[in-house]
Amino acid sequence: MTPVNVEHPDFLWRNPDPAPGYDVVVVGGGGHGLATAYYLARNHGIRRVAVLEKGWLAGGNMARNTTIIRSNYLWDESAAIYEHALKLWEGLEEDLGYPLLFSQRGVLNLAHTLQDVRETRRRVYANQLNGVDAEWLEPEQVAEVCPIVNTSPDVRHPVLGATYQPRAGIAKHDYVAWGFARRADEYGIDLIQDCEVTGLDIRGGRIVGVDTTRGRIATGKVALAAAGHTSVLAAMAGLRLPLQSHPLQALVSELLEPVHPTVVMSNAVHVYVSQAHKGELVMGAGIDSQNGYGQRGSFHIIERQMAAALELFPVFARAHLLRSWAGIVDTTPDASPIVGLTPVAGLYLNCGWGTGGFKATPGVGWCFAHTVAHDRPHPYNAPFTLERFTSGALVDEHGAAAVAH
């Protein structure tokens, strides 16, 4: 791999002014938007592409997530697209020629009640039928994988076992964005920052351009990939999407010596914990209940999060909190994404990923690029149409997405 300067990402791509027109305009310069643009060029030869970002590249949810990567979802449709993504993750550093710090350290999802045990074992069996690596571990096996988890039976939430996906792990989120941005730029794609979309130009039921704070841009295809703000953009086209946007909080501790070897999640106590490459503990919780676009959350969520973390990891009782933050997640009624066409010709949606968007980054970029290029869904995103909310063909992943991840 050719060495690159990862500390100065602005040197890795151009910062152009928008051209008068493009074949495709991608709205949203986060991981999904950048991956979509890259695969449009790499897989389909479409290079006259602009990525529009109202702030700075990857400054939204991509900069605010907790970087967990896994594919152990319950339903066949979900497992397929996330496993596609995980397989791409496994070769992505070589593909992009950029260090992503992808670490396959495994993910444990703890079971604390008999109902947890039944549900999580069911997911293991479903994963195994789909060829996804998944195991059920008894409490003593959990302790072998992660010795610092409190597996004592004499606690409020005893660990009765856990699912384990060995190939799961974490990556460095900003490096992922910079890697995709660098390669997209090399293909001649324009990455345009400080460019907010203020209107969609639709004539005769077809998209013909976008209005922005930097002028009008003509295009026959617009791909929306703006996470929690996608519903705001879609409303410009007269579309009311089944999305709710919520704050999602996370935090990191001070730097610690390597002590946490894997990723641990718990739906029952609503916390998940990993240790980043530099040494800080990265901890997340469930979404805040209120709707909103403020990138901040409620203090009581952090209080519960810390209490849950200390129940599972008493060893962290003296660790100091370094900083906390929040992102904006877009959730659907069935906790699954919307990826596909819209009633407006040339307008495409990629949204509704809730708390699971980061792990899908290369997989959905691949599939969304196919959808935009061919004006029809890729087989992996075909089940996630907007029409499922009228047909009733939902992909209900609330069991796999009960806690943010």
VEXDREN-385891 format. One record per residue (C-alpha): y, z, x. Coordinates in steps of 0.5 Angstrom, whole numbers, plus 500, padded with zeros to 3 digits. Each point is the difference from the previous one (the first is absolute). Example, Ala and Ser with C-alpha at 12.3 -4.5 7.8 and 13.67 -1.06 7.14 Angstrom:
2
491516525
507498502
% end
This chain:
405
500500500
507498503
504506501
506501495
506504500
498505493
506504501
505495499
498496494
507496499
498496506
494498497
503495494
506496499
505503495
502493496
505499495
497497493
499493500
502496494
493499497
492502502
493498497
499507499
504507499
497506501
504506498
498507503
500500508
495506500
493499502
497496494
506495501
499499507
493499500
501495494
505496504
495500506
494498496
504495497
501497506
494501504
495499494
503495496
505496505
506502496
506502505
506498496
500508497
506505500
498508499
506503497
501507501
506504497
500505506
496500507
493497501
495505498
505505498
497502493
493503499
498497506
504505504
498505495
493500499
494504504
496494502
493502498
495494499
494500496
496496496
496505496
502498493
496501494
500493496
497494503
507496499
504506504
494500505
501493501
507499502
500507504
494498504
503493501
506503503
496505504
496494504
507497501
503507503
494500505
502493503
507501499
503502507
497494503
502495494
507503501
500501507
503506499
498508501
499503493
497506503
495499494
495506501
493500496
500508500
497500493
502503493
497506497
501501492
498507499
497503493
502507498
496500493
494497497
504495496
503498507
493500503
497495494
506496500
500499508
493499501
501494494
505497504
495500507
495497496
505494497
502499507
493500503
499494495
506496502
498501507
506505502
498505505
500507496
496506501
499507496
501506505
497507498
505506502
497501507
500492502
508501498
501505505
496496505
505494499
506504499
499507503
507503498
499499493
499507496
493499497
499507498
497501493
505506499
506496499
504498494
498493501
493500503
498494504
493497496
500494504
504494502
500492500
500497507
502493502
499499507
504494501
506502496
506503504
508499502
505496503
507500503
504497494
506498503
496496506
496497494
507497497
502498507
494496501
500496494
508499501
499498507
494495498
504497494
506499504
496496505
498495494
507499499
501505493
507502499
500508500
506501496
503508500
506503496
498494495
500503493
497496494
505500494
497495496
495495498
502493499
495498494
500493497
495497495
496506501
499499507
503503506
505496504
504505504
502507502
507503500
501505506
506504503
500494505
500495496
496495495
493498503
497494497
492501499
494498496
496506501
502507500
495506502
502507498
498505505
505506499
495506498
504504496
506496499
495494497
501502493
508499501
499493503
495498495
505502494
505495503
495495498
499503493
494503502
498508498
495502505
495506498
503504506
502507501
504502507
499507503
502503506
494502505
501505505
497501507
502504506
498501507
499506505
502501507
496497505
493503501
495499505
494496497
496504495
499496494
495495501
500496494
504499493
498506495
502499492
499504494
502498493
499507497
505504505
504493500
501500508
498495505
501501508
499496506
503501507
504494503
499497507
506504503
497507497
504501494
496502493
502495495
499503493
501497493
499502493
500498493
506496497
506504497
499499492
507498499
502492500
506498505
502496506
503506504
496500507
499508499
496504496
499507497
499507505
495503495
495494502
501501508
498508498
494498497
498495505
501505506
496505496
494495499
501498507
499507502
494502496
496494503
503501507
501507501
501498508
507497498
503506497
505501506
502492501
507499498
503495496
504494503
502496495
498497493
502494496
499496494
498493498
500496493
493498497
499496494
494502496
497496494
496503494
493499504
502502507
499493502
505494503
503494497
499494504
500493497
504495496
506501495
502497493
505497505
498494504
501501507
501507499
494505503
499507500
497505505
502507498
496507497
497502506
502507499
498504506
495495503
504495502
500501507
493499501
500494496
505496505
496495503
495499494
506499495
504496505
494495500
499500493
507499498
501495505
494496497
503501493
507498501
497494504
495497495
504503494
493503498
497507502
496501505
493503498
502507503
506501496
498496494
498506496
507503501
504496495
506502496
496497494
495506501
505505496
499495494
493498500
497507502
497498506
502506504
498503507
501507499
500503507
503507498
494503503
501497507
507501500
501507497
504502506
504496504
497496506
% end
